[in-house]
Structures are given as structure tokens and as C-alpha cells.
Amino acid sequence: MLKEDYFSWAHYLFFAERFLLVFIATLPFEIRDSSTDDSNLGTIPQVIGRKNTQFLGYALLLFLGLLLVVNSKFTTLEAYAMGSMLLAYGIALYVIRPSSSKNSTLFWVEAIPVLGFLLYCLKPF
């Protein structure tokens, strides 16, 4: 249950950050599946192309990074974990191709949130 009676701008900012993070996480899978998807589906890579999908992902990563800077409620540890995840998603967008193996794509892209969680759980010495 919420302790506040209203949503502040920080709540909306948090929702926007998480929405963008999930959307960005789907882009490598969209790129990988673009060659096997039915042409009538109209997926993002089918509509705007693979290179433009990568560019969209990079632009959203940059925007998400700026949102994280604006959000003053983040601790240094949380910022480090999210920054590492954003870097990993950027690398995934660069590396993934339509010819990439399904299992390797699943493993590496699904491992990114685990990486972020592990970095978040680290306690400074």
C-alpha cells in the first residue's frame, strides 16, 4: 500500500525509467528475430530497419541515462548498477545480428538484469 496520497513527479519518473528499460531490453530480441518473423507483423526492425532500430536503442539508452541523472533519489550504488546495465544493453544492441544464435542471445541479454542485481547487492567495503 502506498504511504502517500498522491503520486509525485518522482513516481512518474521511476515508471518512465522502468518502461524504457524494458522496452530497450526487447530490442535485441526484435533485431535477432527480424529475419524469421512474418512480414505482416510490422515489428520495429521490419518497419524502420535494423540500423535505425539500433539507433533508436542508443537514443533511448542516452535518454534513460539522462533521466537517471535527473532522479536525485538514486544512491551511488544504484547509479553504478543501472549505468552498468545501460552499457551492457548498448553492447548487446551493437553485437546482436539477425544471424545471431537464439540461445546465446537469450543467455547474454537475459543475464543483464542479473548483472545489475548483483552489482546493486554489492556492499562497499
Contacts in CASP RR format, 6 or more apart in sequence:
PFRMAT RR
TARGET T0000
AUTHOR 0000-0000-0000
METHOD contacts of the structure
MODEL  1
MLKEDYFSWAHYLFFAERFLLVFIATLPFEIRDSSTDDSNLGTIPQVIGR
KNTQFLGYALLLFLGLLLVVNSKFTTLEAYAMGSMLLAYGIALYVIRPSS
SKNSTLFWVEAIPVLGFLLYCLKPF
10 71 0 8 1.000
10 73 0 8 1.000
13 67 0 8 1.000
13 70 0 8 1.000
13 71 0 8 1.000
14 71 0 8 1.000
16 67 0 8 1.000
17 64 0 8 1.000
17 67 0 8 1.000
17 68 0 8 1.000
17 71 0 8 1.000
20 60 0 8 1.000
20 63 0 8 1.000
20 64 0 8 1.000
20 67 0 8 1.000
21 64 0 8 1.000
21 85 0 8 1.000
23 60 0 8 1.000
24 57 0 8 1.000
24 60 0 8 1.000
24 61 0 8 1.000
24 64 0 8 1.000
24 89 0 8 1.000
24 93 0 8 1.000
25 89 0 8 1.000
25 109 0 8 1.000
25 112 0 8 1.000
25 113 0 8 1.000
27 44 0 8 1.000
27 53 0 8 1.000
27 54 0 8 1.000
27 56 0 8 1.000
27 57 0 8 1.000
27 93 0 8 1.000
28 89 0 8 1.000
28 92 0 8 1.000
28 93 0 8 1.000
28 96 0 8 1.000
28 105 0 8 1.000
28 109 0 8 1.000
29 105 0 8 1.000
29 109 0 8 1.000
30 43 0 8 1.000
30 44 0 8 1.000
30 45 0 8 1.000
30 53 0 8 1.000
31 45 0 8 1.000
31 50 0 8 1.000
31 53 0 8 1.000
31 54 0 8 1.000
31 93 0 8 1.000
31 96 0 8 1.000
31 97 0 8 1.000
31 98 0 8 1.000
32 96 0 8 1.000
32 97 0 8 1.000
32 98 0 8 1.000
32 100 0 8 1.000
32 102 0 8 1.000
32 105 0 8 1.000
33 43 0 8 1.000
33 98 0 8 1.000
34 43 0 8 1.000
34 45 0 8 1.000
34 46 0 8 1.000
34 49 0 8 1.000
34 50 0 8 1.000
34 53 0 8 1.000
34 98 0 8 1.000
35 98 0 8 1.000
35 99 0 8 1.000
36 98 0 8 1.000
37 43 0 8 1.000
37 46 0 8 1.000
39 46 0 8 1.000
44 53 0 8 1.000
44 56 0 8 1.000
45 53 0 8 1.000
48 56 0 8 1.000
50 98 0 8 1.000
54 93 0 8 1.000
54 94 0 8 1.000
57 90 0 8 1.000
57 93 0 8 1.000
58 90 0 8 1.000
58 93 0 8 1.000
61 86 0 8 1.000
61 89 0 8 1.000
61 90 0 8 1.000
61 93 0 8 1.000
64 86 0 8 1.000
65 82 0 8 1.000
65 83 0 8 1.000
65 86 0 8 1.000
68 74 0 8 1.000
68 79 0 8 1.000
68 82 0 8 1.000
68 83 0 8 1.000
74 82 0 8 1.000
77 119 0 8 1.000
77 120 0 8 1.000
77 122 0 8 1.000
77 124 0 8 1.000
78 120 0 8 1.000
80 119 0 8 1.000
81 116 0 8 1.000
81 117 0 8 1.000
81 119 0 8 1.000
81 120 0 8 1.000
82 116 0 8 1.000
84 115 0 8 1.000
84 116 0 8 1.000
84 119 0 8 1.000
85 112 0 8 1.000
85 113 0 8 1.000
85 115 0 8 1.000
85 116 0 8 1.000
88 112 0 8 1.000
88 115 0 8 1.000
89 112 0 8 1.000
92 108 0 8 1.000
92 109 0 8 1.000
92 112 0 8 1.000
96 105 0 8 1.000
96 109 0 8 1.000
END
